[in-house]
Amino acid sequence: MNFTVSDVIVESEIITSFLLTPEAPLKRDFVPGEYLLFESSSDEGDPIRREYSISGVRDGDIRITIKREVAPEQDLPHGVMSTRFHDVVKKGDIVRAAGPMGAFKLDRTSDRPVVLLSGGVGLTPVVAMAHDLAGTSRQTIFIHACENGRVHALGAEMRQLAREHENIVNHFLYRAPTAEDVKGRDYNTEGMISRKLIEDLTPGCDCDFYLCGPGPFMTAMYDMLHDMGVATDRIAYEFFGPATVLRPKTAEPNKAPTPAEGGPTVAFKQSGVQVAWDPAEQNLLEFAEEHGIMVDFSCRAGSCDTCKTRVLKGDVSYPIEPFERPGPGYALLCCCVPDGDLELDI
């Protein structure tokens, strides 16, 4: 549907929030952690789609908070959708989006304490979670790491939330604070998130942990929590940037499949690999990766089409319904499983 941009708020040097008024009521209320999927035209003809987490709701308007993605090297392009929002979109404009959607959601049925761990712009979905938890009986510890105050978004908002609700505790870490950053006012600790810090701030492993941030941050946090003894099912996560799957680092790489008796086989034609389907895998993308076949991907949630692959023989089914199914003869590997013997053009 269409959304009208009702306000544009600069949060830091590289992060800006956009308040969006839907043209009609959403089909349902969003659950903190979910995102909107935005679509925009491109010069190549195919639409560009990007997901941006909902960082809050204000008087019926949905807030998204976007970092300007600048290419690290001259010969690489800047983020197409993020620069469009920062440079082109203004108050009163119309943008198109679908949702809310996504598997990264706050478990509102749990009564366990909550630990929110974020890095950089990965704070956006967990800020929404903190607002939802404020004033409840669940102890909530929000630990956020970023470079310094120039890029720290929504800090004042979270400090205010903690002042108003005793169950919210913040701890901000700056890797390289500037002369303008004041310890105790703007941030609590200089450096990176450590195991000792998490152990000192949290009530132990019996918590629900939510992680969001760039790849290296996520891997480090996941491994740290696993080393602390946190159960895998207590760790929910979402990547900012190209996504992947986090597994305990002690897991055996490329583990042998345990196929069901008489189950289907999956053939990867270009790779010359034919293996029995492992029903323990959630989708064909993960199954391919387990066998050393690297498939292009981005969202891993069925919204970007990056993992769309030609099906040469057989059919697939979709335990997780993608935003839009591909045309006949193609499959979105991040959402589907084989429906009998299958041959893929990868």
Long-range contacts (C-beta under 8 A, 24 or more apart in sequence): 1-96, 1-97, 1-98, 2-94, 2-95, 2-96, 3-62, 3-94, 3-95, 3-96, 3-97, 4-92, 4-93, 4-94, 5-89, 5-90, 5-91, 5-92, 5-93, 5-94, 5-95, 6-61, 6-91, 7-61, 7-91, 8-89, 8-90, 8-91, 11-65, 11-153, 11-154, 12-150, 12-151, 12-152, 12-153, 13-150, 13-151, 14-67, 14-68, 14-70, 14-151, 15-65, 15-66, 15-67, 15-68, 15-121, 15-151, 15-153, 16-65, 16-66, 16-68, 16-85, 16-86, 17-55, 17-63, 17-64, 17-65, 17-66, 17-153, 18-63, 18-64, 18-65, 18-66, 18-85, 18-89, 18-95, 19-58, 19-61, 19-62, 19-63, 20-61, 20-62, 20-63, 20-64, 20-95, 20-97, 21-60, 21-61, 22-62, 26-100, 28-100, 30-54, 30-57, 30-62, 30-99, 30-100, 31-100, 31-105, 31-106, 31-108, 32-105, 32-106, 32-125, 32-128, 32-129, 32-131, 32-132, 33-102, 33-104, 33-105, 33-106, 33-125, 33-126, 33-128, 33-129, 33-210, 33-236, 33-238, 34-99, 34-100, 34-101, 34-102, 34-104, 34-105, 34-125, 35-99, 35-100, 35-101, 35-102, 35-125, 36-62, 36-64, 36-97, 36-98, 36-99, 36-100, 36-101, 37-97, 37-98, 37-99, 37-101, 37-303, 37-323, 38-81, 38-95, 38-96, 38-97, 39-96, 39-97, 39-98, 40-81, 40-84, 40-95, 40-96, 42-80, 48-80, 48-81, 49-303, 49-304, 49-305, 49-323, 50-80, 50-81, 50-82, 50-304, 51-102, 51-299, 51-301, 51-303, 51-304, 52-124, 53-102, 53-124, 53-125, 53-128, 53-212, 53-238, 54-100, 54-124, 54-125, 54-128, 55-124, 55-125, 55-127, 55-128, 55-154, 56-127, 56-128, 56-131, 57-128, 64-124, 65-121, 65-124, 65-127, 65-153, 65-154, 66-121, 67-120, 67-121, 67-240, 98-323, 101-301, 101-303, 101-323, 102-238, 102-301, 103-301, 103-320, 104-210, 104-212, 104-236, 104-237, 104-238, 105-236, 106-132, 106-133, 106-210, 107-208, 107-236, 108-132, 110-138, 110-208, 111-137, 111-138, 112-138, 112-206, 112-207, 112-208, 112-234, 113-138, 113-139, 113-140, 113-141, 113-202, 113-203, 113-206, 113-207, 113-208, 114-138, 114-139, 114-140, 114-141, 114-207, 114-208, 114-209, 114-210, 115-140, 115-141, 115-143, 115-198, 115-202, 115-207, 115-208, 115-209, 115-210, 116-140, 116-141, 116-142, 116-143, 116-144, 116-210, 117-143, 117-144, 117-193, 117-198, 117-209, 117-210, 117-211, 117-212, 117-213, 117-221, 118-142, 118-143, 118-144, 118-145, 118-211, 118-212, 118-213, 119-144, 119-145, 119-146, 119-212, 119-213, 119-214, 119-217, 119-218, 119-221, 120-145, 120-146, 120-147, 120-151, 120-213, 120-214, 120-217, 120-240, 121-153, 121-240, 122-211, 122-212, 122-213, 122-214, 122-217, 122-238, 122-240, 123-153, 123-154, 123-212, 124-154, 124-212, 125-210, 125-212, 125-238, 126-210, 126-212, 127-154, 127-157, 127-158, 129-210, 130-158, 130-161, 130-168, 131-161, 133-167, 133-168, 134-161, 134-164, 134-165, 134-167, 134-168, 135-165, 135-167, 136-167, 137-167, 138-167, 139-167, 139-169, 139-203, 140-167, 140-168, 140-169, 141-169, 141-171, 141-201, 141-202, 142-168, 142-169, 142-170, 142-171, 143-170, 143-171, 143-173, 143-193, 143-197, 143-198, 143-201, 144-170, 144-171, 144-172, 144-173, 145-172, 145-173, 145-174, 145-175, 145-192, 145-193, 145-213, 145-217, 146-172, 146-173, 146-174, 146-175, 147-174, 147-175, 147-176, 148-174, 148-175, 148-176, 148-177, 148-178, 148-181, 149-174, 149-177, 149-178, 149-180, 149-181, 149-186, 149-187, 150-178, 150-180, 152-186, 152-187, 155-186, 169-201, 171-197, 171-201, 173-197, 193-220, 193-221, 193-224, 195-224, 195-227, 195-228, 198-224, 198-225, 198-228, 199-228, 205-229, 205-230, 205-231, 205-234, 207-234, 208-234, 208-236, 209-234, 209-235, 209-236, 210-236, 210-237, 211-235, 211-236, 211-237, 211-238, 212-237, 212-238, 212-239, 212-240, 213-239, 213-240, 214-239, 214-240, 214-241, 215-239, 215-241, 215-242, 215-244, 218-246, 219-246, 222-246, 223-248, 223-249, 226-250, 242-297, 242-298, 243-297, 243-298, 243-299, 243-300, 243-301, 244-300, 245-286, 245-289, 245-300, 254-290, 254-291, 254-292, 255-290, 257-281, 257-290, 264-314, 264-338, 264-339, 264-340, 264-341, 264-342, 265-341, 265-342, 266-338, 266-341, 266-342, 266-343, 266-344, 267-313, 267-341, 267-342, 267-343, 267-344, 268-293, 268-344, 268-346, 269-312, 269-343, 269-344, 269-345, 269-346, 270-345, 270-346, 271-346, 277-337, 277-338, 277-342, 281-337, 282-319, 283-319, 283-320, 283-333, 283-334, 283-335, 283-336, 283-337, 284-316, 284-331, 284-333, 284-334, 284-336, 284-337, 284-338, 284-342, 284-344, 285-333, 285-334, 288-333, 288-346, 293-346, 295-333, 295-346, 297-333, 297-334, 299-334, 300-334, 301-334, 301-335, 302-332, 302-334, 302-335, 305-332, 307-332, 307-333, 307-334, 308-332, 308-333, 309-333, 309-344, 309-345, 309-346, 310-344, 310-345, 311-342, 311-343, 311-344, 311-345, 312-343, 312-344, 312-345, 313-341, 313-342, 313-343, 314-338, 314-339, 314-340, 314-341, 314-342, 314-343, 315-339, 315-340, 315-342, 316-342
